[in-house]
């Protein structure tokens, strides 16, 4: 058998057969390589879903806020252009907050978010929103009734004319100029103390940057009331003021 194979290899016919077999193997290997190369190229250009920021997403913005305000869009790009750990499913940012600023056009990735508690006060603020603590007593602040996450209407009692003392007409005139009025409606309570109506404490409110000075002045110089709003379907709060004169006249 070995002699026959040796003779076949040495003959012209045998050489042709071996060359044909080698060419066939080379062709098969080339086909396998081309298919593998085409598959790798196609996998790199295959479109993939990814979340991309539409506008600046500031550090500390909660995933829920990002979704509610539509701060991202779902788009498709080539697979080889995806950032590592790019996010394709919007639910992946639920319960998370932005760990740093995310700029328009930037892909959202797992590294852009942290699982730090999104309910802490800094992450409840964005843009022109600010947090301010106002002192209230148990009754005027509804301590024990107003809870963190509730919305309240804030009223302020403005005292009468300074320097007026004594009785009679002067006191009556001062009293009529004492006024209770709406300071701001629909204010989010960022932190409310637990306790009873006999407890005095501070309540942290989320207000507009334009209203910080008014709240600070009222907290230092006047009396503040917190009026609990319905959590669903609350109507608009009128901005009427009340004085002794309007109270006696039966007007609000």
C-alpha positions in Angstrom: 0.0 0.0 0.0 2.8 2.4 0.9 4.6 1.6 -2.4 1.4 2.4 -4.4 1.0 5.8 -2.7 4.6 6.6 -3.2 4.3 5.7 -6.9 1.1 7.9 -7.1 2.8 10.9 -5.6 5.7 10.5 -8.1 3.5 10.1 -11.2 2.2 13.1 -13.2 -1.4 12.0 -12.5 -0.8 11.8 -8.8 0.7 15.3 -8.7 -2.4 16.6 -10.5 -4.7 14.9 -8.0 -2.8 16.3 -5.1 -2.9 19.8 -6.6 -6.6 19.6 -7.1 -7.2 18.5 -3.6 -5.0 21.3 -2.3 -6.9 23.9 -4.4 -10.2 22.6 -3.2 -9.1 22.9 0.4 -7.8 26.4 -0.2 -11.2 27.4 -1.8 -13.1 26.0 1.2 -10.9 27.8 3.7 -11.3 31.0 1.7 -15.1 30.7 1.7 -15.1 30.1 5.5 -12.8 33.2 6.0 -15.0 35.4 3.8 -18.2 34.4 5.6 -16.5 35.0 9.0 -15.2 38.4 7.8 -18.6 39.4 6.4 -20.3 38.3 9.6 -17.9 40.4 11.7 -18.4 43.5 9.5 -22.2 43.1 9.5 -22.2 42.8 13.3 -20.3 46.1 13.6 -22.7 47.9 11.3 -25.9 46.4 12.6 -28.1 49.1 14.1 -28.5 49.0 17.9 -30.9 50.9 20.2 -29.4 53.5 22.6 -30.6 56.3 24.8 -29.1 59.7 23.9 -29.5 62.9 25.9 -31.6 65.6 24.1 -30.6 68.4 26.5 -28.2 68.9 29.4 -29.0 66.4 32.2 -27.5 67.9 35.4 -25.7 65.9 38.0 -28.2 64.6 40.6 -31.2 64.5 38.2 -33.3 61.5 39.1 -34.0 58.9 36.4 -37.7 59.4 36.9 -37.4 63.1 36.2 -35.3 62.4 33.1 -38.1 60.1 31.8 -41.0 62.4 32.8 -39.4 65.5 31.2 -38.3 63.6 28.1 -34.6 64.6 28.5 -33.5 61.6 26.3 -34.5 60.1 23.0 -34.2 56.5 21.8 -32.2 56.2 18.7 -30.3 53.6 16.7 -26.6 53.7 15.8 -24.1 51.2 14.4 -23.0 48.7 17.0 -19.3 49.6 16.7 -20.2 53.2 17.7 -21.8 52.2 21.0 -20.2 53.4 24.1 -19.3 50.6 26.7 -22.3 49.7 28.8 -24.6 52.0 26.7 -28.2 51.9 28.0 -30.9 50.7 25.5 -33.8 50.1 28.0 -35.3 53.2 29.7 -36.2 51.2 32.7 -32.5 50.8 33.5 -32.4 54.4 34.9 -35.4 53.9 37.2 -34.4 54.5 40.9 -31.0 56.0 39.9 -29.6 59.5 39.6 -27.1 61.1 37.2 -23.6 60.8 38.7 -22.4 63.8 36.7 -23.5 66.2 34.0 -24.6 64.4 30.8 -24.4 66.7 27.7 -26.7 66.9 24.6 -26.0 64.1 22.1 -24.2 62.0 24.7 -25.1 58.3 25.0 -26.5 57.3 28.4 -24.3 54.6 29.9 -24.4 52.6 33.2 -21.4 54.6 34.5 -23.4 57.9 34.1 -25.7 56.9 36.9 -25.5 56.0 40.6 -27.8 54.1 42.9 -27.4 56.7 45.6 -30.8 57.5 47.2 -32.7 59.7 44.8 -35.1 60.8 47.5 -32.5 62.9 49.3 -33.1 66.7 49.1 -30.4 67.7 46.7 -31.8 65.3 44.1 -35.3 66.8 44.4 -34.0 70.2 43.1 -33.3 71.2 39.6 -32.8 74.5 37.7 -34.4 77.4 39.5 -35.7 75.3 42.5 -34.3 75.8 46.0 -34.8 74.3 49.4 -35.5 76.5 52.4 -36.4 75.6 56.0 -39.2 77.6 57.7 -40.0 77.4 61.4 -43.6 76.5 62.3 -45.4 75.5 65.5 -47.4 72.3 65.7 -50.7 73.9 64.8 -49.7 76.3 62.1 -47.4 73.8 60.5 -49.8 70.8 60.8 -47.0 68.9 62.5 -47.8 65.2 62.3 -50.3 65.7 59.5 -48.1 67.2 56.8 -45.7 64.6 55.5 -42.6 64.6 53.3 -43.8 64.6 49.7 -47.0 66.4 50.4 -48.0 69.6 48.7 -49.1 72.6 50.7 -50.4 76.2 50.3 -48.3 78.6 52.3 -49.9 81.5 54.0 -48.3 84.4 55.9 -49.7 86.6 58.7 -48.4 90.1 58.3 -48.4 92.0 61.6 -50.0 95.5 62.0 -48.3 98.8 61.9 -45.1 98.8 63.9 -44.9 101.2 66.8 -48.7 101.5 67.4 -49.5 100.8 71.0 -52.3 101.4 73.5 -55.9 100.9 73.0 -58.9 102.5 71.4 -58.9 103.7 67.9 -55.2 103.3 67.4 -55.2 99.6 68.3 -58.3 99.0 66.1 -56.6 100.7 63.2 -53.5 98.6 63.6 -55.6 95.5 63.9 -57.4 96.2 60.6 -54.1 96.4 58.9 -52.9 93.0 60.2 -53.3 90.8 57.2 -53.2 87.0 56.3 -52.5 86.4 52.7 -51.4 83.6 50.4 -47.6 83.5 50.1 -47.4 80.7 47.5 -49.6 77.8 46.5 -48.7 74.2 45.6 -45.4 74.0 47.4 -43.6 70.6 47.8 -42.6 69.5 51.3 -39.1 68.1 51.0 -38.8 67.2 54.7 -41.5 67.3 57.4 -40.9 66.4 61.0 -42.8 63.8 62.9 -44.5 64.9 66.1 -47.8 66.3 67.5 -49.6 69.5 67.4 -47.7 70.7 70.5 -44.3 70.3 68.6 -42.5 73.3 67.0 -40.0 72.5 64.3 -38.7 73.3 60.9 -40.2 72.2 57.6 -38.1 72.1 54.5 -39.9 73.4 51.4 -39.1 73.5 47.7 -39.5 77.0 46.3 -38.6 79.0 43.3 -35.3 81.0 43.4 -37.5 84.1 42.9 -39.4 83.4 46.1 -36.5 82.6 48.5 -36.3 86.2 49.9 -40.0 86.4 50.5 -40.0 83.0 52.4 -36.9 84.0 54.3 -38.4 87.3 55.4 -41.7 85.7 56.4 -39.9 82.9 58.3 -37.9 85.5 60.3 -40.5 88.2 60.8 -44.0 86.9 60.4 -46.1 83.8 61.1 -46.4 81.0 58.5 -49.3 78.6 58.0 -49.1 75.4 56.0 -52.4 74.4 54.5 -52.5 70.8 53.2 -53.6 70.3 49.6 -55.4 67.3 48.2 -52.8 65.1 46.6 -54.9 64.4 43.6 -57.2 66.9 41.8 -56.5 70.0 43.8 -58.2 73.1 42.6 -56.4 76.4 42.1 -55.9 78.4 45.3 -57.2 82.0 45.2 -54.8 84.7 46.2 -57.3 86.7 48.4 -56.1 88.3 51.7 -58.0 88.6 55.0 -57.9 91.4 57.5 -60.1 92.2 60.5 -62.2 94.5 58.3 -62.8 91.8 55.7 -63.5 89.2 58.5 -66.1 91.5 60.1 -67.6 92.2 56.8 -67.8 88.5 56.0 -65.5 88.8 53.0 -62.3 86.8 52.2 
